[in-house]
Amino acid sequence: MLTNEAYKPINCDDYDNLELACQKNWTLSLELKNGDQIKAKAVDMVSRKNVEYLAVDLSGETREVRLDHIASFTHPELGTVVVSEE
C-alpha cells in the first residue's frame, strides 16, 4: 500500500485492544490488507504527522505498521479482531 495515501483512523475499540497488547507485550498475529501476515510482539503505539502506527518487535527488529493497513489481529486473550474504520 502506498504510504502517501490519506490516513483513515481505526475504530476506538480496536485501537484500545492494540494499546492493551502493547502494555502486556503480547505477541499478535497480524493480517494486513495487502495479504501479508506478521507474527510479532506489540511494543508501542506511535503517532507521527497525523498517522498512527503499531510498533512491533519482529525477530529483534522494530517495525512500524500503519493502523489503517491492518485487516485483523489475533491473540488468545482477544480472539480475532477484524479492524474497522471509525
TIMI-952276 format. One record per atom (N, C-alpha, C): residue in three letters; z, x, y; atom name; residue number from 1. Coordinates in pm, whole numbers, always signed. Each point is the difference from the previous one (the first is absolute). Example, Ala and Ser with C-alpha at 12.3 -4.5 7.8 and 13.67 -1.06 7.14 Angstrom:
 residuo      z      x      y atomo num
     ALA   +780  +1319   -569     N   1
     ALA     +0    -89   +119    CA   1
     ALA     +0    +90   +120     C   1
     SER    -72    -35   +105     N   2
     SER     +6    +82   +119    CA   2
     SER    +73    -77   +109     C   2
//
This chain:
 residuo      z      x      y atomo num
     MET     +0    +83   -118     N   1
     MET     +0    -83   +118    CA   1
     MET     +0    +88   +125     C   1
     LEU    -62    -48   +101     N   2
     LEU     -6    +75   +123    CA   2
     LEU   +135     +1    +68     C   2
     THR    +36   +116    +57     N   3
     THR   +129    +10    +66    CA   3
     THR     -5    -48   +144     C   3
     ASN   -120    -23    +56     N   4
     ASN     -9    -46   +139    CA   4
     ASN    -10   -152    +10     C   4
     GLU    +11    -70   -114     N   5
     GLU     -5   -146     +3    CA   5
     GLU   +129    -53    +63     C   5
     ALA     -6   -119    +55     N   6
     ALA   +117    -61    +64    CA   6
     ALA   +110    -24   -105     C   6
     TYR   +121    +37    +36     N   7
     TYR   +114    -18    -90    CA   7
     TYR    +41   -147     -2     C   7
     LYS    +25    -51   -121     N   8
     LYS    +46   -138    -17    CA   8
     LYS   +141     +5    -58     C   8
     PRO   +103    -35    +77     N   9
     PRO   +137     +6    -51    CA   9
     PRO    +17    -82   -127     C   9
     ILE    +88    +49    -88     N  10
     ILE    +27    -73   -124    CA  10
     ILE   +116    -96    +21     C  10
     ASN    +16    -92    -92     N  11
     ASN   +108    -99     +0    CA  11
     ASN   +135    +71    +10     C  11
     CYS    +94    -55    +75     N  12
     CYS   +131    +60    +22    CA  12
     CYS    +79    +18   -130     C  12
     ASP     -9    -97    -92     N  13
     ASP    +71    +12   -128    CA  13
     ASP    -53   +119    -81     C  13
     ASP   -131    +20     +1     N  14
     ASP    -59   +113    -71    CA  14
     ASP    +45   +131    +64     C  14
     TYR     +3     +4   +133     N  15
     TYR    +46   +118    +72    CA  15
     TYR   +145    +30    -38     C  15
     ASP    +85   -104     -2     N  16
     ASP   +141    +18    -35    CA  16
     ASP    +16    +55   -141     C  16
     ASN    -82    -47    -94     N  17
     ASN     +6    +52   -137    CA  17
     ASN    -40   +147     -6     C  17
     LEU    -99    +40    +77     N  18
     LEU    -38   +141     +4    CA  18
     LEU   +109    +85    +65     C  18
     GLU    +64    -55   +103     N  19
     GLU   +110    +70    +65    CA  19
     GLU   +117    +19    -97     C  19
     LEU    +30   -102    -79     N  20
     LEU   +104    +10   -102    CA  20
     LEU    -35   +107   -103     C  20
     ALA   -125     +4    -40     N  21
     ALA    -46   +101    -96    CA  21
     ALA    +22   +141    +54     C  21
     CYS    -22    +18   +131     N  22
     CYS    +24   +131    +62    CA  22
     CYS   +149    +34     +0     C  22
     GLN    +82    -97    +36     N  23
     GLN   +145    +24     +4    CA  23
     GLN    +55    +38   -137     C  23
     LYS    -57    -56   -105     N  24
     LYS    +48    +25   -137    CA  24
     LYS    -81   +108    -72     C  24
     ASN    -98    +58    +72     N  25
     ASN    -88   +104    -58    CA  25
     ASN    -63    -46   -131     C  25
     TRP    -45   -124     -3     N  26
     TRP    -63    -55   -119    CA  26
     TRP   -141    +56    -19     C  26
     THR    -37    +16   -125     N  27
     THR   -138    +34    -33    CA  27
     THR    -77   -131    -14     C  27
     LEU   -107    -11    +78     N  28
     LEU    -80   -121     +1    CA  28
     LEU   -137    +26    -63     C  28
     SER    -53   -101    -62     N  29
     SER   -140     +2    -41    CA  29
     SER    -75    -77   +107     C  29
     LEU    -86    +69    +72     N  30
     LEU    -76    -60   +109    CA  30
     LEU   -144    -23    -43     C  30
     GLU    -53   -115    +33     N  31
     GLU   -143    -24    -16    CA  31
     GLU    -58    -19   +139     C  31
     LEU    -97    +83    +34     N  32
     LEU    -61     -8   +132    CA  32
     LEU   -119    -94     -2     C  32
     LYS    -37    -48   +117     N  33
     LYS   -111    -96    +10    CA  33
     LYS   -133    +60    -42     C  33
     ASN    -11   +133     +1     N  34
     ASN   -125    +64    -44    CA  34
     ASN     -2    +23   -151     C  34
     GLY   +107    -46    -71     N  35
     GLY     +5    +12   -144    CA  35
     GLY    +80   +119    -52     C  35
     ASP    +33    +95    +88     N  36
     ASP    +80   +114    -42    CA  36
     ASP   +139    -46    -42     C  36
     GLN    +59    +72    -95     N  37
     GLN   +136    -27    -43    CA  37
     GLN    +81   +128    +14     C  37
     ILE   +121    -15    +54     N  38
     ILE    +88   +113    +24    CA  38
     ILE   +138    -34    -54     C  38
     LYS    +62    +94    -69     N  39
     LYS   +139    -15    -40    CA  39
     LYS    +76   +111    +71     C  39
     ALA    +87    -38    +95     N  40
     ALA    +66    +99    +84    CA  40
     ALA   +134    -53    +50     C  40
     LYS    +86    +93    +42     N  41
     LYS   +131    -37    +52    CA  41
     LYS    -10    -37   +147     C  41
     ALA    +52   -117    +36     N  42
     ALA     +2    -45   +140    CA  42
     ALA   +101    +85    +76     C  42
     VAL    -42    +56   +113     N  43
     VAL    +84    +92    +76    CA  43
     VAL    +39    -55   +137     C  43
     ASP    -99    -53    +74     N  44
     ASP    +28    -40   +138    CA  44
     ASP   -107    -96    +49     C  44
     MET    +35    -76   +102     N  45
     MET    -96    -85    +71    CA  45
     MET    -28    +70   +133     C  45
     VAL   -128    +15    +33     N  46
     VAL    -39    +74   +119    CA  46
     VAL    -91    -88    +85     C  46
     SER    +22     +3   +131     N  47
     SER    -87    -72    +93    CA  47
     SER    -58   +100    +98     C  47
     ARG   -134     +0    +10     N  48
     ARG    -66    +93    +89    CA  48
     ARG   -121    -69    +62     C  48
     LYS     -6     -3   +132     N  49
     LYS   -112    -62    +73    CA  49
     LYS    -24   -144    -46     C  49
     ASN   +108    -78    -11     N  50
     ASN     -5   -141    -39    CA  50
     ASN    -55    -24   -141     C  50
     VAL     +9   +101    -85     N  51
     VAL    -38    -13   -141    CA  51
     VAL   +121    +40    -84     C  51
     GLU    +32    -83   -101     N  52
     GLU   +116    +27    -85    CA  52
     GLU    -43    +58   -133     C  52
     TYR    +77    +97    -48     N  53
     TYR    -30    +71   -123    CA  53
     TYR   +123     +4    -91     C  53
     LEU    -25     +7   -130     N  54
     LEU   +103    +29    -98    CA  54
     LEU    -19   +145    -39     C  54
     ALA   +103    +82    +26     N  55
     ALA     -3   +140    -44    CA  55
     ALA    +53     +5   -142     C  55
     VAL    -77    +63    -89     N  56
     VAL    +39    +10   -140    CA  56
     VAL     -3   +146    -43     C  56
     ASP    +83    +30    -99     N  57
     ASP     +0   +132    -62    CA  57
     ASP    -84    -11   -126     C  57
     LEU   -115    +65     +3     N  58
     LEU    -93     -3   -112    CA  58
     LEU     -5   +140    -60     C  58
     SER    +75    +21   -108     N  59
     SER     +6   +131    -68    CA  59
     SER    +40   +112    +96     C  59
     GLY   +101    -27    +82     N  60
     GLY    +50   +102    +92    CA  60
     GLY    -74    +10   +132     C  60
     GLU   -104    -78    +17     N  61
     GLU    -78     +1   +124    CA  61
     GLU    +17   -134    +71     C  61
     THR    +26     +5   +130     N  62
     THR    +16   -123    +77    CA  62
     THR   -137    -54    +39     C  62
     ARG    -18   -128    -24     N  63
     ARG   -125    -67    +36    CA  63
     ARG    +36   -128    +75     C  63
     GLU    -75    -34   +102     N  64
     GLU    +22   -123    +76    CA  64
     GLU   -109   -100    -34     C  64
     VAL    +43   -122    -33     N  65
     VAL    -92   -107    -36    CA  65
     VAL    +14   -111   +103     C  65
     ARG   -111    -38    +63     N  66
     ARG     +5   -111    +95    CA  66
     ARG    +45   -126    -71     C  66
     LEU    +94    -72    +60     N  67
     LEU    +54   -120    -63    CA  67
     LEU   -108   -105    -24     C  67
     ASP    -96    -11    +91     N  68
     ASP   -103   -102    -18    CA  68
     ASP   -108    +42   -101     C  68
     HIS    +15   +117    -61     N  69
     HIS    -90    +44   -106    CA  69
     HIS    +61    -24   -137     C  69
     ILE   +127    -45     -3     N  70
     ILE    +68    -27   -127    CA  70
     ILE    -29   -144    -43     C  70
     ALA    -56    -15   -120     N  71
     ALA    -27   -134    -54    CA  71
     ALA   +125    -57    -68     C  71
     SER    +71    +87    -75     N  72
     SER   +123    -43    -67    CA  72
     SER    +84   +122    -35     C  72
     PHE   +128    -24    -28     N  73
     PHE    +88   +106    -48    CA  73
     PHE    +95    -58   -103     C  73
     THR    +45    +85    -91     N  74
     THR    +82    -44   -111    CA  74
     THR   +120    +93    -18     C  74
     HIS   +115    -61    -26     N  75
     HIS   +122    +71    -37    CA  75
     HIS    +83    -96    -84     C  75
     PRO    +73    +50   -103     N  76
     PRO    +80    -90    -85    CA  76
     PRO    +97    -91    +76     C  76
     GLU    +55    +48   +112     N  77
     GLU    +95    -82    +78    CA  77
     GLU    -69   -109    +81     C  77
     LEU   -129    +21    +30     N  78
     LEU    -74    -94    +86    CA  78
     LEU   -104    -81    -75     C  78
     GLY    -44    +49   -114     N  79
     GLY   -115    -59    -67    CA  79
     GLY   -126    +48    +71     C  79
     THR   -106    -76    -13     N  80
     THR   -124    +34    +69    CA  80
     THR     -9    -82   +127     C  80
     VAL    -20    +69   +110     N  81
     VAL    -10    -64   +132    CA  81
     VAL   -144    +14    +48     C  81
     VAL    -66   -111    +21     N  82
     VAL   -135     -1    +58    CA  82
     VAL    +18     -4   +150     C  82
     VAL    -52   +102    +66     N  83
     VAL    +19    +14   +145    CA  83
     VAL    -92    -96    +74     C  83
     SER    +60    -71    +95     N  84
     SER    -81    -90    +83    CA  84
     SER    +17    +38   +146     C  84
     GLU    -98    -39    +78     N  85
     GLU     +5    +29   +143    CA  85
     GLU    +85   -104    +70     C  85
     GLU    +48    +35   +118     N  86
     GLU    +84    -91    +80    CA  86
     GLU    -69   -129    +28     C  86
//
